[in-house]
């Protein structure tokens, strides 16, 4: 890796991982490791953190030509890297879709839902809420199981 393995990406750990993988060094993901970190306490800090993550992800795009040409990386490794590097773009597209679809739903409210009875509309909205809460509950269960596994208080 040389005397200075660190690059200049804001996601220095991921950049180093990519560089190590391209040098055919062994990378092992530790699934049973628990890392403490301090939670963000303000929306401004949250936005700053996520912005840095996106910038760091974009910094790692410079390795894409080398990743594509690599004979060292397996298809699975390449797909994992491609997926990770696509995240900012997918999130951007999702945000644009949410804005467009919400605008359509609000401006065409009557055309879309005006024919529904109050009872049917209420059932549809209740179904959407239940569907959203279902995933919160599922992920919550996994989170509490992890806490119990590591003997952490809920």
C-alpha positions, 0 to 999 in steps of 0.5 A, a space after each residue: 500500500 506504500 508509505 501513504 495508503 490514505 487518499 483524500 476522499 471524505 469516506 477514507 475508510 471506504 476508499 482505503 478498502 477499495 484500494 486494498 481490494 484492488 491490491 488483492 489484500 484480504 478484506 474481512 467484514 466483521 459481522 459481530 463487531 459493535 461500534 459505539 458512536 455519538 448520535 447527532 443531535 441537530 438537523 444541521 449536523 445530520 445534513 452536514 454528515 450526510 452531505 460529507 458521506 455523499 461527497 466521499 462517495 463521489 470522491 471514490 468514483 475516481 476508482 471506477 475505471 480501475 474497478 471495471 478493468 480489474 481482474 482481481 475483483 470478483 463479480 460480486 465484489 464489483 457489484 457491491 462497489 457499484 451498488 455503493 457508488 450508486 447510492 447518492 444517485 439513487 437517493 437523488 432520483 428517489 427524492 425527485 420522484 417523491 417531489 414530483 409524485 407528491 406535487 401530482 397527488 396534491 394538484 390532482 387530489 380530486 381527480 385521483 381520490 374524489 370518486 372514493 367514498 370517505 370509508 374507502 379513502 380512510 381504509 386506503 390511508 390506514 393501509 398505507 400507515 399500517 404498511 409503513 409501521 410494519 417495516 418500522 416494527 420489523 427493523 425495531 425488532 432486529 434492533 432490539 435483538 442486536 441490543 440484547 445480543 450485545 447486552 445493551 439496555 434498550 
